[in-house]
Amino acid sequence: MVLPRPRRFDVFIAVGGLLGGLLLVGIGLGSRTRDDPITLFDGPWPILVPLGVMSCCELLRRAAPRTALLTGSVAICGDVVTQGNLATVLMFTDIVYAAVLYGPLASARRIQWITGLLTVSATLVPFAVWRKPEALLIGVVVGVVAYGPAATGWIVRNHRDAAEAARLRAEQTALLAEMDRAQAVVAERSRMARELHDMVANHLSAIAIHSTAALSLDDPKTSQEALSVIRENSVEGLAEMRRLIGILRDAGGDKEPVAAPTLDGLDALAAGARTNGLDVHLDADPGTVPAPVELAAYRIVQESLTNALKHASPGRVTVALAQRGGSLTVAVTSPFGDRDGPRAPGSGAGLVGMRERVALLGGDFEAGPVDDPDSAAGKIWVVRATLPLTEGDPA
């Protein structure tokens, strides 16, 4: 068996214990006298064997604590039958302490029981045999040498394990906090992306379509009308951008952030869409709804009109809002088919944003073509969202 490499601190302890023991031997200071009944080997040389073995055990106090304890127990028994060396005894107490502190948990518990039983036995048996109070000192010595270090090691081990558990909990808490922060940042970025897209896409789409028309048609009157629409959408888009920037800047400041759009602005939204060339019919009876639902409904109508402006063929666009069964239903229909004339490019982010808004409120969302015999193309494009008015209600 290859033993692990000893730690540097353990080497210092082993060398220090060995040198201290040699010093005690050199000055002739032993734990017992030659006349002591248990001294079987007198003289200085027998003391060196347990001393050297115990020093080697100190090298393994953390690398192999159980091996060090078993070998050290044999060495301390050998030291008992010599004149003894205080350094050997002190190193043995350190080995017992290290075996409990660094050894496996099961071994630490067994060492506690064994040293406790040895202390009790060393106290009661000599007293029962000799019937002298001095016999109790044997139990005291065994308790100091064996049970005391084991109990100290157990206490330190419990404190160390508690500190390690606290450190792990702190790391887990920090990790969870970092994950929450990252998720919050992602959610906030997604919200800002939806707001920016919904606010600006409508105006930029109108600008793109009318500027293309102005460039492609050689008609001063048409160009003048297109430039008027472009200017109007540019001003409105700039105002929306300033509103968003004001919210971002003043959310933590002294100023009140600019109010978010409400369903009262649907008439103005429909009027702007008509200016851009859409035939919008508005049928809105939303009643009183919570602010998050109101903002989501407004943005869904806004994005639906933007998509109709970019993709729908000529025809009526219908916007309907109504409360049904504890939910607000938003439905926008537009002609389905290829648009004649200039078109604005689409990225698909609008449908994604609408679906995310509805999902955040726990509602249902669907968008796609639906058969309609009354339509020229036989189909219409329908955007339908159901938004619960109370948080947690099923859609």
Long-range contacts (C-beta under 8 A, 24 or more apart in sequence): 3-60, 3-63, 3-64, 3-67, 4-60, 4-63, 4-64, 5-63, 6-59, 6-60, 6-62, 6-63, 7-62, 7-63, 10-58, 10-59, 10-60, 10-61, 10-62, 10-63, 11-59, 13-58, 13-61, 13-91, 13-94, 14-55, 14-56, 14-58, 14-59, 14-91, 15-55, 17-54, 17-55, 17-58, 17-87, 17-88, 17-90, 17-91, 18-51, 18-52, 18-55, 18-87, 20-87, 21-47, 21-48, 21-51, 21-55, 21-85, 21-86, 21-87, 21-88, 22-48, 22-51, 24-85, 24-86, 24-87, 25-51, 25-85, 29-86, 30-82, 30-83, 30-84, 30-85, 31-79, 31-83, 31-84, 31-85, 31-86, 31-89, 32-83, 32-84, 33-83, 34-83, 36-83, 38-80, 38-81, 39-81, 39-82, 39-83, 40-81, 40-82, 41-81, 41-82, 41-83, 42-82, 42-83, 43-83, 44-83, 46-82, 46-83, 47-79, 47-82, 47-83, 47-84, 47-85, 47-88, 49-78, 50-75, 50-76, 50-78, 50-79, 50-82, 50-85, 50-88, 51-79, 51-85, 51-87, 51-88, 53-78, 54-79, 54-87, 54-88, 54-91, 54-92, 54-95, 55-91, 57-91, 57-95, 58-91, 58-94, 58-95, 61-94, 61-95, 61-98, 61-99, 61-102, 62-98, 62-102, 65-95, 65-98, 65-99, 65-101, 65-102, 65-103, 65-107, 66-99, 66-103, 66-104, 66-107, 68-95, 68-98, 68-99, 69-95, 69-96, 69-99, 69-103, 69-111, 72-96, 76-145, 89-145, 92-145, 93-144, 93-145, 93-146, 93-148, 93-149, 94-149, 96-145, 96-146, 96-149, 96-150, 96-153, 97-149, 97-150, 97-152, 97-153, 98-153, 99-150, 99-153, 100-149, 100-150, 100-153, 100-154, 100-157, 101-153, 101-156, 101-157, 101-160, 108-153, 108-154, 108-157, 111-150, 112-150, 112-151, 112-154, 115-146, 115-147, 115-150, 116-147, 116-150, 118-142, 118-146, 118-147, 119-143, 119-146, 119-147, 190-356, 192-244, 192-248, 193-349, 193-353, 194-299, 194-353, 194-356, 194-357, 195-244, 195-299, 196-244, 197-303, 197-349, 197-350, 197-353, 198-299, 198-302, 198-303, 198-306, 198-350, 198-353, 199-237, 199-240, 199-241, 199-243, 199-244, 199-302, 200-237, 200-240, 200-241, 201-303, 201-306, 201-350, 202-233, 202-272, 202-273, 202-302, 202-303, 202-305, 202-306, 202-309, 203-233, 203-234, 203-236, 203-237, 203-240, 204-233, 204-237, 204-344, 205-306, 205-309, 205-310, 205-344, 206-230, 206-233, 206-276, 206-309, 207-233, 207-234, 207-237, 208-342, 208-344, 208-345, 209-276, 209-277, 209-309, 209-310, 209-341, 209-342, 209-343, 209-344, 210-276, 212-342, 213-341, 213-342, 216-342, 229-275, 229-276, 232-272, 232-275, 233-272, 233-276, 236-272, 260-291, 260-295, 261-295, 261-298, 261-299, 262-294, 262-295, 262-298, 263-289, 263-294, 263-297, 263-298, 263-321, 265-298, 266-298, 266-301, 266-319, 266-321, 269-298, 269-301, 269-302, 269-305, 270-305, 270-319, 273-305, 273-308, 273-309, 273-317, 276-309, 277-309, 278-305, 278-308, 278-309, 278-312, 278-317, 279-314, 279-315, 279-316, 279-317, 280-305, 280-316, 280-317, 280-318, 280-319, 281-316, 281-317, 281-318, 281-319, 282-319, 283-318, 283-319, 283-320, 283-321, 284-319, 284-320, 284-321, 285-321, 285-322, 285-323, 286-321, 286-322, 286-323, 286-328, 287-323, 289-323, 289-328, 289-387, 289-389, 290-389, 292-361, 293-328, 293-361, 293-387, 293-388, 293-389, 296-357, 296-358, 296-360, 296-361, 296-385, 296-387, 297-321, 297-328, 297-330, 297-385, 297-387, 299-353, 299-354, 299-357, 300-330, 300-332, 300-354, 300-357, 300-358, 300-383, 300-385, 301-330, 301-332, 303-350, 303-353, 303-354, 304-332, 304-334, 304-354, 304-383, 305-332, 306-350, 307-334, 307-346, 307-350, 307-351, 307-381, 307-383, 308-332, 308-334, 308-381, 309-344, 310-339, 310-343, 310-344, 310-345, 310-346, 311-339, 311-343, 311-346, 311-381, 312-336, 312-337, 312-339, 312-381, 313-337, 313-338, 313-339, 313-340, 313-376, 313-377, 314-339, 314-340, 315-375, 315-376, 323-389, 326-388, 326-389, 326-390, 326-393, 327-363, 327-386, 327-387, 327-388, 327-389, 327-393, 327-395, 328-386, 328-387, 328-389, 329-384, 329-385, 329-386, 329-387, 330-383, 330-384, 330-385, 330-386, 330-387, 331-382, 331-383, 331-384, 331-385, 332-382, 332-383, 332-384, 333-380, 333-381, 333-382, 333-383, 334-380, 334-381, 335-375, 335-376, 335-377, 335-380, 335-381, 336-369, 336-375, 336-377, 336-379, 336-380, 336-381, 337-376, 337-377, 337-379, 354-383, 354-385, 358-385, 358-386, 358-387, 361-387, 361-388, 361-391, 362-388, 362-391, 362-392, 362-393, 362-394, 362-395, 363-387, 363-388, 363-395, 364-395
